[in-house]
Amino acid sequence: MGYIERSFGRGNLWTLSFGIGFLIWGIIAVRFPNTPGSYWMFIPGGILLIVSISNILSYRYNREKVLGALKSYQRVQLNQLSEELRMKKRDLKEMIVDLRAEGKLKASFDPESGEVVVFEVKGQPPIGVATPPPVNTSKKMSELEGIEITPVMQNIQDQGYCPYCGSRATSKDKFCVTCGSALQ
């Protein structure tokens, strides 16, 4: 999925489309009084338009916020970063994976500690401030995020693959290098 599709999102695209449609319907109703509906269609159209534009701008702002924060770290715990940015851990991981897919971020998840290891942000190496010692959590991602591991997911994990993203993982890895999910 490209940047435009992600920034608009399917929901935002539909909201934007309905907003524009209602605005056009309101304009037609003003111009042609015999048209079904009324000029009051401006109100829901305007609200839908404002909401969709707000969501698109919020997504873009959060992307830049994540990139700006990651410029400061060479290694950072995902929990620390999510608290600092006031984002859900899952949303943050998705944003990091999206930014990596676009080439704006070169980062990986440490398979032992689950930390985000930053190599480049927009082609520049991170500044690298001192980070607190890593917090060793023995909880699995399923316990942290409330996801139940099904027998199929366990079978996939036993075969040496991440049950969340499907990338290859060794038996000694505690976290997936690709998506950062806890494997043990």
N, C-alpha and C positions, 0 to 999 in steps of 0.2 A: 504494500500500500504506500503510495507516494505521500509527500509532505502535504500537498493540498487536500488529499482525501482525509488524512489524519487530522489536519487542522479544522477542516469543516466537519468531519464525522458524518455518519449517515443521519443521525438525529438532527444535527445542526443544519444539514443540507435540506432536510424536509421542513424544518421550522422556517428556514429562510425562504424556501419556495412557497409555503403557505402564506407567509407574511407578505411577500410580493404579490401573490395571487389576490389576497384580500384587499390590498391597497389598490390594485388595478380594478377590482370589482367595485370598490368604493368610488373611484374616479368615474367609471362607466355609469354607476348609479346616479352620480351628480349630473353628468352630461346628458344621460338618457333616463328620464324619470320613470319610464314604463319598465325598466329593467327590474327583474326580481331582486329583492334585497334592498338595502338602502345605503346612504352615504355613511352610516354608522360602521360599515365594514372597515373604515379607516382605523378604528380603535383596535380591534384584534390584530389587524395587519401590522399596525405600528408596534404593538406589544411584541408580537412574534419576531418582527424584524430586529427590534432592540435586543431581545433575549438571545437570538442567534448570533448577532454581531458581538455581544458581550461574551458569549461562550468561546467564540473564535479568538477574540483578543486575550481572554483568560488563558487559553491553551498556549498561545504564542508567548505570553508573559511567563508562564510556568516553565516553558522550554528554556528561555533565556535565564531564568532564575536558577535552574538546575545547572546549566552550563557555567554561569557565573560562580556558583558555589564550588563546582568541581575544579575550577581553575586554581582554587586555593589549596587543594589537597593532592597528595600523591597517593595516599591510602586513606580510606575513611570507612567507618562502620556504617552500614545501611541504616541502622536504627538512629545513629547520631545525625546523619544527613536528613532523614525524614523528619526528625524533631526540629532541626535547624530550619528547614524549608517549610515546615508545617504542612507536609504532604503525607498521604497514606503511603505506607511502605510498598504496597503493590503498585500503586500509580507511579511511584518514583522508579521502581524497577522497569516498568513498561516504558517510561519516558527515556531511561538510560538505554534500553535496548533499541528504541526507535532512533535515538540520536546516533547510536553506533551504526545502525543500518543506513542512515543518511550520510555517514562519513564525517559528521561534525564532532564526533567524540571517539577517541580510541581509548577504550577502557575494558577491563575484564573483572570478573568476580573471582577472588581468591578461593580456590577449592578447599582450603583448610579452615579459614576463618570467616569466609563469606564477605570480606571487605571488598569495597570497590577500589580497584587499582587503576589509577588514571595515568595514561601515557601521553595523550595530547588532547587539547580542547581547542577546536577550530584551528588546528595546525600549530598551536603553541604548546610547549611543555607546561605542566602545572607549576605554580609558584612553590607550593609545598610548605605549608606551615606544620608545626608540630601537632600531632594528634595524640589524644590520650591512649593509654595502652588498650589493646583490644579486649572487649568483654567476651569471654568464652561462654557461649550459650549452648547447652546440650539439648535444647528443644528442637524438634523438627519443624520445618516450615508449616506442616499441616497443623501442628499444635499452636504455632504463633499466629497463623492466619485463619484458623478454624476450618481448614479443608480436610475432609476425610480421605485417607488414602485407600483406594479400592484395591481388591485383589489383582485386578488387571494392572493398575499402576505399580503395585509391588512387584509383579512379575517383570514388568518393563525395567524397573529399577534393578532387580536381581540380574538381569541380562547385561547390565552395564550402560544403561541409558538413563537420562534424566526423565522422570515421569511427567514433568511439567512442560518441557520444551522439546524433548526427544533427542537432545544432543548427546554425544558420547561422553561417558563419565567412568573413571576408574573406581574400583571398589574402595580405595583409600580416601577418595574425595569426600569431604563433608558437605561441600556446597558446589552447585553447578557453575562451571566457568562461564557459560553463556548467559544464563538467566538469573543466577544468584540464589536459586531455590536450595533449601536445606535437603540434603540427600540422606542423612542418617538421623 
